[in-house]
Protein backbone atom coordinates (compact mmCIF):
# COMPACT_ATOMS: atom_id res chain seq x y z
CA UNK A 1 0.00 0.00 0.00
CA UNK A 2 1.14 3.54 -0.72
CA UNK A 3 2.88 5.31 2.16
CA UNK A 4 1.97 8.99 2.44
CA UNK A 5 5.23 10.71 3.30
CA UNK A 6 6.41 14.15 2.20
CA UNK A 7 9.66 14.18 4.17
CA UNK A 8 11.62 14.28 0.89
CA UNK A 9 10.61 17.95 0.65
CA UNK A 10 12.78 18.58 3.74
CA UNK A 11 15.88 16.84 2.43
CA UNK A 12 17.25 19.55 0.12
CA UNK A 13 17.31 17.21 -2.89
CA UNK A 14 14.92 19.21 -5.04
CA UNK A 15 15.74 20.38 -8.59
CA UNK A 16 16.93 24.00 -8.69
CA UNK A 17 14.38 24.74 -11.42
CA UNK A 18 11.55 23.95 -9.03
CA UNK A 19 12.95 25.99 -6.16
CA UNK A 20 13.49 28.94 -8.49
CA UNK A 21 9.94 28.69 -9.82
CA UNK A 22 8.60 28.98 -6.28
CA UNK A 23 10.80 32.05 -5.74
CA UNK A 24 9.44 33.70 -8.89
CA UNK A 25 5.86 32.89 -7.89
CA UNK A 26 6.48 34.39 -4.44
CA UNK A 27 7.95 37.46 -6.13
CA UNK A 28 4.90 37.91 -8.36
CA UNK A 29 2.62 37.39 -5.36
CA UNK A 30 4.37 40.08 -3.33
CA UNK A 31 4.04 42.57 -6.19
CA UNK A 32 0.39 41.61 -6.77
CA UNK A 33 -0.45 42.14 -3.09
CA UNK A 34 0.91 45.67 -3.23
CA UNK A 35 -1.05 46.39 -6.38
CA UNK A 36 -4.25 44.97 -4.96
CA UNK A 37 -4.14 47.25 -1.93
CA UNK A 38 -3.90 50.29 -4.20
CA UNK A 39 -6.26 49.11 -6.97
CA UNK A 40 -9.20 47.36 -5.33
CA UNK A 41 -11.69 48.28 -8.08
CA UNK A 42 -9.50 46.75 -10.81
CA UNK A 43 -9.04 43.54 -8.84
CA UNK A 44 -12.79 43.34 -8.23
CA UNK A 45 -13.36 43.38 -11.99
CA UNK A 46 -10.64 40.78 -12.57
CA UNK A 47 -12.32 38.59 -9.92
CA UNK A 48 -15.63 38.62 -11.83
CA UNK A 49 -13.92 37.54 -15.06
CA UNK A 50 -11.88 34.79 -13.36
CA UNK A 51 -14.95 33.34 -11.63
CA UNK A 52 -16.68 32.68 -14.96
CA UNK A 53 -13.52 31.32 -16.57
CA UNK A 54 -12.83 28.99 -13.65
CA UNK A 55 -16.27 27.42 -13.78
CA UNK A 56 -16.05 27.09 -17.55
CA UNK A 57 -12.46 25.75 -17.56
CA UNK A 58 -12.78 23.11 -14.85
CA UNK A 59 -15.96 21.65 -16.32
CA UNK A 60 -14.58 21.78 -19.88
CA UNK A 61 -11.66 19.57 -18.83
CA UNK A 62 -14.24 16.90 -17.97
CA UNK A 63 -16.23 17.46 -21.18
CA UNK A 64 -19.05 19.34 -19.41
CA UNK A 65 -19.72 22.26 -21.72
CA UNK A 66 -22.32 24.78 -22.84
CA UNK A 67 -22.19 28.14 -24.60
CA UNK A 68 -20.21 31.04 -23.13
CA UNK A 69 -23.44 33.01 -22.79
CA UNK A 70 -25.09 30.25 -20.75
CA UNK A 71 -22.00 29.81 -18.57
CA UNK A 72 -22.05 33.51 -17.67
CA UNK A 73 -25.80 33.49 -16.99
CA UNK A 74 -25.46 30.47 -14.69
CA UNK A 75 -22.38 31.77 -12.86
CA UNK A 76 -23.89 35.22 -12.38
CA UNK A 77 -27.13 33.66 -11.13
CA UNK A 78 -29.20 35.26 -13.89
CA UNK A 79 -30.65 31.93 -14.99
CA UNK A 80 -31.43 28.60 -13.35
CA UNK A 81 -29.69 25.52 -14.84
CA UNK A 82 -31.83 23.84 -17.49
CA UNK A 83 -30.26 20.37 -17.78
CA UNK A 84 -27.83 17.96 -16.09
CA UNK A 85 -24.67 19.59 -17.53
CA UNK A 86 -25.82 23.03 -16.43
CA UNK A 87 -26.59 21.72 -12.93
CA UNK A 88 -23.03 20.37 -12.75
CA UNK A 89 -21.74 23.77 -13.84
CA UNK A 90 -23.85 25.50 -11.18
CA UNK A 91 -22.58 23.05 -8.57
CA UNK A 92 -18.96 23.90 -9.34
CA UNK A 93 -19.86 27.60 -9.10
CA UNK A 94 -21.29 27.06 -5.61
CA UNK A 95 -18.28 25.09 -4.36
CA UNK A 96 -15.83 27.62 -5.83
CA UNK A 97 -17.71 30.53 -4.23
CA UNK A 98 -17.62 28.73 -0.90
CA UNK A 99 -13.82 28.45 -1.06
CA UNK A 100 -13.32 32.05 -2.18
CA UNK A 101 -15.52 33.38 0.64
CA UNK A 102 -14.79 31.00 3.52
CA UNK A 103 -11.30 29.57 2.93
CA UNK A 104 -9.97 31.07 6.16
CA UNK A 105 -12.34 28.96 8.24
CA UNK A 106 -12.04 25.82 6.09
CA UNK A 107 -9.50 23.25 7.22
CA UNK A 108 -8.00 20.57 4.99
CA UNK A 109 -9.96 17.67 6.47
CA UNK A 110 -12.23 14.80 5.47
CA UNK A 111 -15.29 16.83 6.42
CA UNK A 112 -14.19 19.72 4.21
CA UNK A 113 -13.40 17.47 1.25
CA UNK A 114 -16.74 15.65 1.53
CA UNK A 115 -18.53 18.99 1.93
CA UNK A 116 -16.89 20.37 -1.24
CA UNK A 117 -17.91 17.26 -3.17
CA UNK A 118 -21.47 17.46 -1.87
CA UNK A 119 -21.81 21.13 -2.72
CA UNK A 120 -20.38 20.50 -6.20
CA UNK A 121 -22.59 17.50 -7.03
CA UNK A 122 -25.82 18.02 -5.07
CA UNK A 123 -27.64 20.05 -7.73
CA UNK A 124 -26.90 17.37 -10.34
CA UNK A 125 -28.51 14.72 -8.15
CA UNK A 126 -25.48 12.46 -7.61
CA UNK A 127 -26.45 9.37 -5.63
CA UNK A 128 -23.14 9.46 -3.72
CA UNK A 129 -22.98 13.23 -3.32
CA UNK A 130 -20.61 14.00 -0.43
CA UNK A 131 -19.73 10.31 0.04
CA UNK A 132 -16.72 8.19 -0.84
CA UNK A 133 -17.01 5.61 -3.61
CA UNK A 134 -18.69 2.31 -2.74
CA UNK A 135 -17.21 0.33 -5.64
CA UNK A 136 -13.67 0.10 -6.98
CA UNK A 137 -13.01 2.44 -9.90
CA UNK A 138 -10.53 2.62 -12.77
CA UNK A 139 -8.99 5.51 -14.68
CA UNK A 140 -9.37 4.64 -18.36
CA UNK A 141 -8.10 6.09 -21.60
CA UNK A 142 -9.44 5.60 -25.09
CA UNK A 143 -7.08 5.33 -28.07
CA UNK A 144 -7.67 6.64 -31.59
CA UNK A 145 -9.44 3.38 -32.50
CA UNK A 146 -11.91 3.70 -29.64
CA UNK A 147 -10.27 0.92 -27.61
CA UNK A 148 -10.18 1.39 -23.86
CA UNK A 149 -7.30 0.53 -21.58
CA UNK A 150 -6.58 1.04 -17.89
CA UNK A 151 -4.43 4.12 -17.35
CA UNK A 152 -4.30 3.80 -13.55
CA UNK A 153 -5.89 1.66 -10.84
CA UNK A 154 -6.80 3.79 -7.79
CA UNK A 155 -7.09 2.70 -4.16
CA UNK A 156 -9.88 0.10 -3.64
CA UNK A 157 -13.16 1.38 -2.23
CA UNK A 158 -12.77 -0.41 1.12
CA UNK A 159 -9.37 1.26 1.67
CA UNK A 160 -10.42 4.76 0.65
CA UNK A 161 -11.31 6.21 4.05
CA UNK A 162 -8.06 5.03 5.63
CA UNK A 163 -6.04 6.36 2.69
CA UNK A 164 -7.75 9.78 2.93
CA UNK A 165 -7.03 9.92 6.67
CA UNK A 166 -3.36 9.12 6.05
CA UNK A 167 -3.16 11.72 3.26
CA UNK A 168 -4.56 14.45 5.50
CA UNK A 169 -2.29 13.56 8.44
CA UNK A 170 0.76 13.52 6.15
CA UNK A 171 -0.21 16.95 4.81
CA UNK A 172 -0.61 18.38 8.32
CA UNK A 173 2.74 16.94 9.39
CA UNK A 174 4.53 18.49 6.39
CA UNK A 175 2.59 21.77 6.57
CA UNK A 176 3.74 22.30 10.14
CA UNK A 177 7.38 21.71 9.22
CA UNK A 178 8.95 25.18 8.71
CA UNK A 179 11.58 23.69 6.38
CA UNK A 180 8.98 22.44 3.87
CA UNK A 181 8.00 24.87 1.13
CA UNK A 182 4.18 24.92 1.07
CA UNK A 183 4.06 25.59 -2.68
CA UNK A 184 5.98 22.35 -3.29
CA UNK A 185 3.79 20.42 -0.85
CA UNK A 186 0.45 21.25 -2.51
CA UNK A 187 0.97 19.41 -5.83
CA UNK A 188 2.22 16.32 -3.95
CA UNK A 189 -1.00 16.24 -1.93
CA UNK A 190 -3.13 16.79 -5.05
CA UNK A 191 -1.36 13.99 -6.92
CA UNK A 192 -1.99 11.60 -4.02
CA UNK A 193 -5.64 12.64 -3.87
CA UNK A 194 -6.01 11.85 -7.58
CA UNK A 195 -4.31 8.48 -7.14
CA UNK A 196 -6.70 7.59 -4.30
CA UNK A 197 -9.61 8.76 -6.52
CA UNK A 198 -11.96 8.71 -3.52
CA UNK A 199 -15.21 9.52 -5.33
CA UNK A 200 -17.26 7.64 -7.90
CA UNK A 201 -17.30 10.85 -9.98
CA UNK A 202 -15.97 14.40 -9.73
CA UNK A 203 -12.40 13.66 -8.58
CA UNK A 204 -10.75 15.95 -11.14
CA UNK A 205 -12.99 18.90 -10.35
CA UNK A 206 -12.59 18.40 -6.59
CA UNK A 207 -8.80 18.23 -7.03
CA UNK A 208 -8.83 21.67 -8.65
CA UNK A 209 -11.02 23.10 -5.91
CA UNK A 210 -8.68 21.64 -3.29
CA UNK A 211 -5.70 23.15 -5.13
CA UNK A 212 -7.30 26.58 -4.81
CA UNK A 213 -8.14 26.00 -1.14
CA UNK A 214 -4.59 24.88 -0.29
CA UNK A 215 -3.12 27.82 -2.19
CA UNK A 216 -5.30 30.15 -0.14
CA UNK A 217 -4.23 28.38 3.07
CA UNK A 218 -0.60 28.94 2.03
CA UNK A 219 -1.14 32.64 1.38
CA UNK A 220 -1.58 32.65 -2.41
CA UNK A 221 -4.80 34.13 -3.80
CA UNK A 222 -4.02 34.55 -7.53
CA UNK A 223 -6.74 32.00 -8.41
CA UNK A 224 -9.31 34.56 -7.31
CA UNK A 225 -8.22 36.92 -10.09
CA UNK A 226 -7.02 34.57 -12.84
CA UNK A 227 -8.52 31.15 -13.51
CA UNK A 228 -6.18 28.33 -12.49
CA UNK A 229 -8.58 25.90 -14.13
CA UNK A 230 -8.50 27.75 -17.45
CA UNK A 231 -4.70 27.57 -17.50
CA UNK A 232 -4.87 23.79 -16.96
CA UNK A 233 -7.47 23.42 -19.70
CA UNK A 234 -5.33 25.43 -22.12
CA UNK A 235 -2.51 22.87 -21.75
CA UNK A 236 -4.39 19.82 -20.53
CA UNK A 237 -2.34 17.37 -22.60
CA UNK A 238 0.75 18.40 -20.60
CA UNK A 239 -1.25 18.20 -17.36
CA UNK A 240 -2.36 14.63 -18.09
CA UNK A 241 1.12 13.67 -19.20
CA UNK A 242 2.61 14.97 -15.94
CA UNK A 243 -0.11 13.20 -13.94
CA UNK A 244 0.61 9.95 -15.76
CA UNK A 245 4.38 10.22 -15.29
CA UNK A 246 4.16 11.01 -11.58
CA UNK A 247 1.65 8.25 -10.84
CA UNK A 248 3.84 5.47 -12.26
CA UNK A 249 4.89 3.18 -9.40
CA UNK A 250 2.65 5.05 -6.93
CA UNK A 251 1.26 1.94 -5.23
CA UNK A 252 4.80 0.63 -4.67
CA UNK A 253 6.09 4.01 -3.38
CA UNK A 254 8.43 4.23 -6.37
CA UNK A 255 6.85 7.23 -8.12
CA UNK A 256 8.44 10.65 -8.54
CA UNK A 257 6.31 13.69 -7.79
CA UNK A 258 8.57 16.04 -9.73
CA UNK A 259 6.80 16.10 -13.13
CA UNK A 260 3.43 16.87 -11.54
CA UNK A 261 5.03 19.44 -9.23
CA UNK A 262 6.68 21.15 -12.20
CA UNK A 263 3.41 21.23 -14.15
CA UNK A 264 1.52 22.62 -11.14
CA UNK A 265 4.09 25.35 -10.48
CA UNK A 266 4.35 26.25 -14.18
CA UNK A 267 0.56 26.60 -14.32
CA UNK A 268 0.56 28.82 -11.25
CA UNK A 269 3.38 30.90 -12.71
CA UNK A 270 1.29 31.37 -15.89
CA UNK A 271 -1.56 32.62 -13.70
CA UNK A 272 0.66 35.33 -12.24
CA UNK A 273 1.97 36.27 -15.68
CA UNK A 274 -1.61 36.50 -16.94
CA UNK A 275 -2.61 38.60 -13.91
CA UNK A 276 0.21 41.02 -14.67
CA UNK A 277 -0.87 41.18 -18.31
CA UNK A 278 -4.53 41.83 -17.46
CA UNK A 279 -3.68 44.41 -14.82
CA UNK A 280 -1.39 46.18 -17.29
CA UNK A 281 -4.15 46.23 -19.93
CA UNK A 282 -6.55 47.90 -17.51
CA UNK A 283 -4.12 50.07 -15.56
CA UNK A 284 -1.18 50.51 -17.91
CA UNK A 285 1.41 49.57 -15.26
CA UNK A 286 3.42 46.51 -16.18
CA UNK A 287 5.87 44.98 -13.72
CA UNK A 288 9.36 46.13 -14.62
CA UNK A 289 11.69 43.30 -15.60
CA UNK A 290 14.29 44.57 -13.14
CA UNK A 291 11.75 44.34 -10.30
CA UNK A 292 10.94 40.74 -11.20
CA UNK A 293 14.65 39.83 -11.13
CA UNK A 294 15.04 41.53 -7.75
CA UNK A 295 12.03 39.78 -6.23
CA UNK A 296 13.05 36.39 -7.63
CA UNK A 297 16.45 36.53 -5.89
CA UNK A 298 15.07 38.00 -2.66
CA UNK A 299 12.33 35.36 -2.42
CA UNK A 300 14.64 32.40 -3.04
CA UNK A 301 15.75 30.67 0.15
CA UNK A 302 18.51 28.87 -1.76
CA UNK A 303 21.33 30.65 -3.61
CA UNK A 304 20.51 31.06 -7.33
CA UNK A 305 22.74 31.55 -10.34
CA UNK A 306 22.27 33.98 -13.22
CA UNK A 307 21.53 31.04 -15.53
CA UNK A 308 18.83 29.69 -13.19
CA UNK A 309 17.12 33.09 -13.06
CA UNK A 310 17.21 33.28 -16.88
CA UNK A 311 15.60 29.82 -17.10
CA UNK A 312 12.62 31.03 -15.08
CA UNK A 313 12.35 34.59 -16.46
CA UNK A 314 12.52 33.67 -20.13
CA UNK A 315 11.49 37.13 -21.35
CA UNK A 316 14.29 38.89 -19.44
CA UNK A 317 17.65 39.13 -21.21
CA UNK A 318 20.83 37.79 -19.53
CA UNK A 319 22.27 41.31 -19.79
CA UNK A 320 19.40 42.75 -17.76
CA UNK A 321 19.67 39.96 -15.17
CA UNK A 322 23.41 40.56 -14.83
CA UNK A 323 22.96 44.33 -14.46
CA UNK A 324 20.29 43.95 -11.76
CA UNK A 325 22.36 41.40 -9.84
CA UNK A 326 25.38 43.72 -9.93
CA UNK A 327 23.33 46.61 -8.60
CA UNK A 328 21.87 44.46 -5.81
CA UNK A 329 25.30 43.21 -4.76
CA UNK A 330 26.56 46.80 -4.64
CA UNK A 331 23.59 47.89 -2.50
CA UNK A 332 24.15 45.00 -0.09
CA UNK A 333 20.65 43.48 -0.49
CA UNK A 334 22.16 40.24 -1.83
CA UNK A 335 25.50 38.48 -1.42
CA UNK A 336 27.62 36.85 -4.10
CA UNK A 337 28.77 33.28 -3.42
CA UNK A 338 31.41 31.40 -5.43
CA UNK A 339 33.28 32.51 -8.54
CA UNK A 340 33.11 32.23 -12.33
CA UNK A 341 30.60 29.57 -13.47
CA UNK A 342 29.87 28.60 -9.86
CA UNK A 343 28.73 32.11 -8.90
CA UNK A 344 25.37 32.27 -7.11
CA UNK A 345 23.43 34.98 -5.31
CA UNK A 346 21.46 34.88 -2.07
CA UNK A 347 19.36 37.28 -0.03
CA UNK A 348 21.74 38.92 2.45
CA UNK A 349 19.36 38.29 5.36
CA UNK A 350 19.93 34.56 5.06
CA UNK A 351 23.63 35.02 5.76
CA UNK A 352 23.17 37.16 8.86
N, C-alpha and C positions, 0 to 999 in steps of 0.2 A: 504493500500500500504506500501511496505517496506520503512523504514526510514534509510537513509544512515548516520550513526553516529558512529565514532570510538573513541568517548570520553572515553569509558571504558578502553582504553589503557593508559589513563592518571590518572587512579584512584587507581593504586597500588594494584589491586586485582587479579593479574596474578599468575598462578601457578609457584612455584619456579623452577620446571623442565624446563619450557619454558624460563625463564629469564637466567638460567644457560646455556641452549643450545645456546642462542644468545651470551653469553660471550665466550663460547668455539669456536663458529664460528668466532667471532671477533679476538680471539687469533690466530687461524689458519690463518686468513686473514693477520694479521700483520706479521706473520712469512713468509707467501708466498710472500708478497710484498718485503721483504728483499731479499729473494731468487731470485725473478724475476729480480731485479736490477743487481744481480751479475751473473745471468745465462740466459741471453736473448736467446741464441741459443737453450737451452733445452726447454724453454717455447714456442718458436716458433714451435718446433716440436710437443709439446703437443697440441698446438692450432690446428695444421693440423689434428691430430687424433680426437680431440673433435668435430671439425666441421662436419666430416663425421658421427660420432656417434650421434650427435644431430639431424641431418637431418633424419638419419635412425630411431632413437628412437621415435621422436615425431610423425612421420608418422606411425610407427608400432603400436603405441597405438591406432590409428584410423583404423587399418587394411589395411593401404596402404603400401604394401611391394613389394620388388623385390630382386634380389640377391645382396650379398655384393659387388660383382665386379661391377654390374651396378650402385649401390649407389655411389661408389667411383668415377666411371667415370663421373656420372652426377654432383656430388658435385665439382669435380676438373675441370669441364668444358671440359673434354676430349671427351664427346659425347653428342649430342642433345637428349632430351627425345623422346622416340619412341611411347608412348601411354599415355592415360589419367593419370594413376597412376604415371608414370615417370614425367609428367608435374606438377603434384601436389608436387612431391618430389623436383623438380627444383624450384618451387615457394617458398617452405619453405626455401630452400637454399638462395634464393635471399633476402627474408625478414630477415633471420638470419644474413646474411652478412651486410645488411643495419644497423641493430642494433649494431653489433660489431664495425662497422666503424664510425657510426654517432651518437651514443647514447648521446654524450655530447650536441649536438644541437637539440635533439629530446625531446620535452616536453610530459608529459602524458596528452594528450588532445584528443578530438573527432577526430580532423584532423589526428593526429598521428595514432590512432587506426584504422581508416578507411583506411589510407594509408598502414598500415601493412597488413590489410586484402586484399586490392587490390593487393599489390605486391605478396602476398602468393597465390592468387587464379587466377590472370590474365592469366597466361600461360595455365591453365586448362580450360579456357573459361567459368568461372562461370557467369551466367546471372546477379547476384547481387554482382559482385566483387566490394569491396569497398563501399558497401551500406548496411544499416540495413535491417533486414528481413521485408517483406511486409505482411506476413501471420503469425498467431500465430504458435508456434512450441511446441513440447513436447519432454521430455527426456524419452526414453523408455528403458526397459530392457526385455530380452528374457530368459525365464526359460528353464530348461533342456528338457521340452516337446515341446519347440518351441512356447510357448504361450507368447504373449506380454502383458506388463502392464506398466502403467505410473509410472515412477520413480520420476519425478519432473515436475511441470508445470511452465515454465518461465514467465517472464513479457510479457503481450500481445504486439503485434506488434505496436499498436497505442500509447503505453506508453513507447516504447523503448528509443526514443531520450531523453525524459525528464529524464528517469531513468539513462541514461548514463551521462547526464549533472550533475545530483545530485551526482552520484558516483565520478566523477572527482572533483567536488567542495569539497566533503567530504574528498577525498584524500589530496587535496591541504591544506585544513584546518588542518588536522592531521599532514601532512608532515612538516608544518611550526611551529608546536608546539614542542619546544625543549625537552619537557618531554616525548614525544612519541618515543619509539624505532622504527626506520624505518624498522628493520627486522621483527618486529611483525606486523607492518602495512601492509606490502606487501601481505601476504597470505589472510588477511581480504578483501583487494581490489580485489584480484583474485577470491576469493569465490563469492563475490557479482557480479563480471563480469560474472561468469559462471551461476549464478542464473538468471541474466537478459537474458543471451543467446541471444545477440543482432543480431547475423547473422543467415541466413538460414542454413549455413554450415561453418565449420571451427572454431567453437568457442573454442574447446579444444586446437587446435594448436595455435590459437591467444593468448590464456591464457598463454601458455608456453613462447611464444615470449615476452609477456608483463611482465612476471615474470623476464625474463632475463633483459629487459629494466629497470625495477624498481630496480633490484639489482644493475645494473650499476649506476643508478641515486643515489643510497644510498651508493656507494663506494665499492661494492663487484663485482669482475670480475672473480670469479672462473669458471663461466659457459663458459668462453672463452677457458679454458684449460682442463676442464672435463665436459662431457655432463650431464647437469641437466636433460634433457629429457630421456637419457638412464637410469639414476637412477630411474626415475618415472616408466619407462617401466619395469624395473627389479622387481618392487614391486607394479605393478599397481592395484592389488586387494586391497592392503592397502590404496592406493590413492583413489580409488573409494569408499571404505568403509568410509574413513574420509570425503570425499565430501558429501556422503549421510548423514552421521551423522550431519554434520555442516549445512546442508541445511534444516533440519527438522524444521518447524515453521518459516522459513525465511520470508514468506509473512506477517506473523503476528508479526514480530520483536521479536520472542521468541526463535530464534536459538542461539546456542553457536558456536563461531568461533574456539574454542580451539582445537578440534580434527584435523581440517584442518590445523591450525597453527602448531600443533605439527608434522603433517606429512610433511609439507613444510620445517620446520626447520630441521627435521631429514634427509630429502632428501638432503638439502644443506650441512649438516654436513657430510654426506656420500661423497659428492663431494670433500670436503676438505680432508677427509681421503684418498680418491682415488688419489687426486692430490699429497699428501705426498708419497703415495705408488709408484706412477709412477715416481715421481722425484727421489725417493730413488733408484729405479731400474736403472735409467739412470745415476744418479750422485753418488749413494752410500752414500748419507747423509740423514739419517732419522731423523725426529724431535725427540729430546730426550724427554722422558716421563716427566722428571722434568721441562723442558721448557714449555710443554703443561699445566702442573699444574700451573706454575707461571703465564702464560698468561691468563689462565681461571680466576684466582682470580683477576688479575689486570684489566681485561676487564669487570668485573662484577660491575655494578653500585650499586647493592644491596649486602649486606653481604651474604656470602655463607658458608655453613657448610662443614665439611669433607665428610659427607655422600652424600651431594648434588653433590660435585665434583666427587665422586666415581660413582654416578649414570650416569653422563655424560661421564666420561672417563673410560669406562668399562674395558679397557685393562691395566689400571694402578692400581697397588695393593694399598690397604688402607695404608700399611706401607710406601710406596713411597710417597703417598699424605701427610701423617702425617709428614714425614721427611722434605719434601719441605716446608710445611707450617711453621714448626718450624724454619727453616733456614730464611724464609722470615720475620717472626716476629722478629727474632733476628737482622736482617739487618735493620729493620725499614720500609721496603717497604709496609708492610701490618700491620694492627692492629687487635688484638684479642678482640672480643666482647662477653660478657657472659661467663658462666662457665659450666663445665661438658657437659651434652647432649645438652645444649643450646648454646654451643660455636659456634661462626661464625667468619669469617674473611672478612676484607674489605680493599680495596686499601687505603693506608694512606692519599692520596691526597684528598679523599672525606671527611676526618675528619678535614682538615685544616681550 
